[in-house]
Amino acid sequence: MSLRRGLWISQPAAILPIFGYFGVPMAFNGVFGRLVERDDGQMHYPHRNSKIKRARKQGFRARMRSHTGRRLINRKRRHGFRKISVC
């Protein structure tokens, strides 16, 4: 066994190119997926984006609901932003 970039490896040196940045196998480094290692060593998907939740929290209707949100929309209009909210 040898220690390479923080991981114990029992394979011969010919297989070492499968290891990407920070000594993490490429399969878990964003090449084949977005898996991230937790503190306990388990792998998990970091975040699943939801367009509906984003629109409800940051969308135009949500901004128009509050005084500060309306101020933000008007400020973006004044500065000439093409897109004044996420949806």
C-alpha positions as CSV (number, residue, x, y, z in Angstrom):
1,M,0.0,0.0,0.0
2,S,1.1,3.6,-0.6
3,L,-0.2,6.9,0.4
4,R,-0.9,9.2,-2.6
5,R,-2.7,12.6,-2.1
6,G,-4.2,11.4,1.2
7,L,-5.6,8.1,0.1
8,W,-4.3,4.6,0.7
9,I,-4.0,2.8,-2.6
10,S,-3.4,-1.0,-3.0
11,Q,-3.4,-0.9,-6.8
12,P,-0.2,-0.7,-8.8
13,A,1.1,2.7,-10.1
14,A,-0.4,2.0,-13.6
15,I,-3.9,2.6,-12.3
16,L,-3.1,5.9,-10.5
17,P,-4.4,8.3,-13.3
18,I,-8.0,7.5,-12.3
19,F,-7.4,9.8,-9.3
20,G,-8.3,13.4,-10.0
21,Y,-7.8,16.6,-8.0
22,F,-7.3,16.3,-4.2
23,G,-6.8,12.6,-4.4
24,V,-10.5,11.9,-5.0
25,P,-11.4,9.3,-7.7
26,M,-12.6,11.0,-10.9
27,A,-16.0,9.2,-10.7
28,F,-16.7,11.3,-7.6
29,N,-14.9,14.5,-8.7
30,G,-17.6,15.8,-11.1
31,V,-16.6,13.7,-14.2
32,F,-19.4,11.1,-13.9
33,G,-21.6,12.9,-11.3
34,R,-21.8,15.4,-8.5
35,L,-21.2,13.2,-5.6
36,V,-19.6,14.8,-2.5
37,E,-18.0,13.0,0.4
38,R,-19.5,13.7,3.8
39,D,-17.6,13.7,7.1
40,D,-18.5,10.1,7.9
41,G,-17.1,8.9,4.5
42,Q,-20.5,8.3,2.9
43,M,-21.2,9.8,-0.5
44,H,-24.3,12.0,-1.2
45,Y,-25.7,14.4,-3.8
46,P,-25.1,18.0,-2.6
47,H,-28.2,19.7,-3.8
48,R,-31.2,19.2,-6.1
49,N,-32.3,22.5,-7.6
50,S,-36.0,23.2,-7.8
51,K,-37.2,25.9,-10.2
52,I,-40.6,26.2,-8.4
53,K,-39.0,26.8,-5.0
54,R,-36.6,29.3,-6.4
55,A,-39.4,31.2,-8.2
56,R,-41.5,31.3,-5.1
57,K,-38.7,32.7,-3.0
58,Q,-36.9,34.9,-5.5
59,G,-39.3,35.4,-8.3
60,F,-41.1,38.6,-9.5
61,R,-44.3,37.9,-7.6
62,A,-42.3,37.3,-4.4
63,R,-40.4,40.5,-4.9
64,M,-43.6,42.5,-5.5
65,R,-45.1,41.1,-2.3
66,S,-42.9,43.2,0.0
67,H,-41.9,46.9,0.2
68,T,-38.1,46.1,-0.1
69,G,-38.8,43.7,-3.0
70,R,-40.5,46.4,-4.9
71,R,-37.6,48.8,-4.2
72,L,-35.2,46.2,-5.6
73,I,-37.3,45.7,-8.7
74,N,-37.5,49.5,-9.3
75,R,-33.7,49.8,-8.7
76,K,-33.0,47.1,-11.3
77,R,-35.4,48.8,-13.8
78,R,-33.6,52.2,-13.2
79,H,-30.2,50.6,-13.9
80,G,-31.5,49.0,-17.1
81,F,-31.3,45.3,-16.2
82,R,-32.9,43.2,-18.9
83,K,-33.9,40.5,-16.3
84,I,-35.2,42.0,-13.1
85,S,-35.9,38.7,-11.3
86,V,-35.2,35.0,-11.8
87,C,-38.6,34.4,-13.4
